[in-house]
Amino acid sequence: MSPSKGVTGAAHLDLTEVQTKLAQVRSLVSIPIGVGFGIRDTQTAKAISKLADAVVIGSRIIEEIEKTSENSLLETLGDLVSTIRKAIDEPH
């Protein structure tokens, strides 16, 4: 099995490739699997949540931390995470 090519927070995410890689990984392990490459918005998070057991968001959160003032950081991150969580929880 070759590794998935990508950079955390990449602009393009090939869902077909993710689905193929997840099937390969699932054939080898029986633990929950999270995906954390290329997830930057609610649409991508929701799409990944249909395929994986967990959605991991890293680069997008780091970007928000870097550009947001300390005074509004918790509110900004809370809004981002709750918006993504709400999208994931919507019926598929």
N, C-alpha and C positions, 0 to 999 in steps of 0.2 A: 504494500500500500504506500503510495507516494504521498508526501505531505501536501496539504492544501496550500496553494499559493495565495498570499494576501498580506496586507498590512493592516494592523488594527486601525479601524476607522476609515478603511478604504472607501472610495466614492462608489465603487461598483461591486455588488455582491451577486454572484451567480448562484441562485437558489437551487438550480438543478445540480450543480457541483456540490453544494452543501448537503443536499439530500443524499447524493451518492456517497460522499465521505461519511456521513452519519451511519448509513447502512453498513459500510465497511467496519467502522468502529464498533457498532452494536454487535457485529458478528464475533467480535473479539472480547468484549467486556459485557458485564451485566449491571453496571452502575449507571446512574443518570448521567446524561451528557449535556453540557452547556456549549453554546456557540457564542463567540465574542469577537468576531471579525466583521467589520463593515456595518455595525449596527449604530446608526446615527439619528434615527427618527422613529416615530410611532409606526409608520407603515412597514419599515424593515423589521422592527421588533416584533410586530404582530405576525409577519410572514415567518420569521424564525421560530416564534413560539409554536407554530403549527408543526414544525419539524423536530425541534430539540426539546429537551427536558428543562432547559434553563436558557435565559437570554442574559448575556453579559455585556454591559455597556461601560467602556473605559475611556477611550479617546474623547468622546463627546462630552463626558463629564469633566475631564481635565480641561478641555477648551473653555467650558463654562466657568470653571474655577479661575482660569487665567484672565478672562475678560470681564469678570463680574467684581464689583466692589465688595469689600469685606462686609459692609453693612447690609447688603442684600443677597449675599451668597446663599445662605440657608434657604431663603424664600425661592430664589431662582432654581436651585438644585431640587428643592421639594416639588416645585411646579413641574420641572422636567420629568422627574421620576414618576410623579403621580399621573401625568399625562400619558407617559409610556405604559405604565401599569394599567391604566384604564383601557387603553387600546388593546393590550394583551388580553385583558379579561372579557372584552366584548366577545359575543358568540362567534365562532369561526364560521 
